[in-house]
């Protein structure tokens, strides 16, 4: 069973009625910042800290 555009709009409308637009936008922004922090953490793990790189060369 696949959901069509009409069903998706109906579900979105019901969710907005239950939670309100303000709460949904707050959850969306928190989710976005969590994903951004997760990606930043992944990138930080790939590059060694500046102090470690200099110690290896000595």
C-alpha positions as CSV (number, residue, x, y, z in Angstrom):
1,X,0.0,0.0,0.0
2,X,1.4,3.3,-1.1
3,X,0.4,6.7,0.2
4,X,-0.6,9.3,-2.4
5,X,-0.4,13.0,-2.2
6,X,-3.9,13.4,-0.8
7,X,-3.2,11.0,2.1
8,X,0.1,12.7,2.9
9,X,-1.6,16.1,3.1
10,X,-4.3,14.7,5.3
11,X,-1.7,13.2,7.7
12,X,0.2,16.5,7.7
13,X,-3.0,18.4,8.5
14,X,-3.8,16.1,11.4
15,X,-0.3,16.3,12.9
16,X,-0.5,20.1,12.7
17,X,-3.8,20.1,14.5
18,X,-2.5,17.8,17.2
19,X,0.9,19.5,17.9
20,X,0.5,23.0,16.5
21,X,2.8,24.8,14.1
22,X,5.1,26.3,16.7
23,X,5.9,23.0,18.3
24,X,6.5,21.3,14.9
25,X,8.9,24.1,13.9
26,X,10.8,23.8,17.2
27,X,11.2,20.0,16.8
28,X,12.3,20.6,13.2
29,X,15.0,23.1,14.1
30,X,16.2,20.9,17.0
31,X,16.4,17.9,14.6
32,X,18.4,20.0,12.1
33,X,20.9,21.2,14.7
34,X,21.3,17.6,15.9
35,X,22.1,16.4,12.4
36,X,24.5,19.3,11.9
37,X,26.3,18.5,15.2
38,X,26.5,14.8,14.2
39,X,28.1,15.7,10.9
40,X,30.5,18.0,12.6
41,X,31.4,15.3,15.0
42,X,32.1,12.9,12.2
43,X,34.3,15.4,10.4
44,X,36.2,16.2,13.6
45,X,37.1,12.6,14.1
46,X,38.7,12.3,10.7
47,X,41.2,15.1,11.1
48,X,43.9,14.7,13.9
49,X,44.3,17.6,16.3
50,X,47.0,20.1,15.4
51,X,49.2,19.1,18.4
52,X,49.3,15.4,17.4
53,X,50.4,16.1,13.8
54,X,53.5,18.1,15.0
55,X,54.4,15.5,17.6
56,X,54.5,12.7,14.9
57,X,56.9,14.7,12.8
58,X,59.5,15.1,15.6
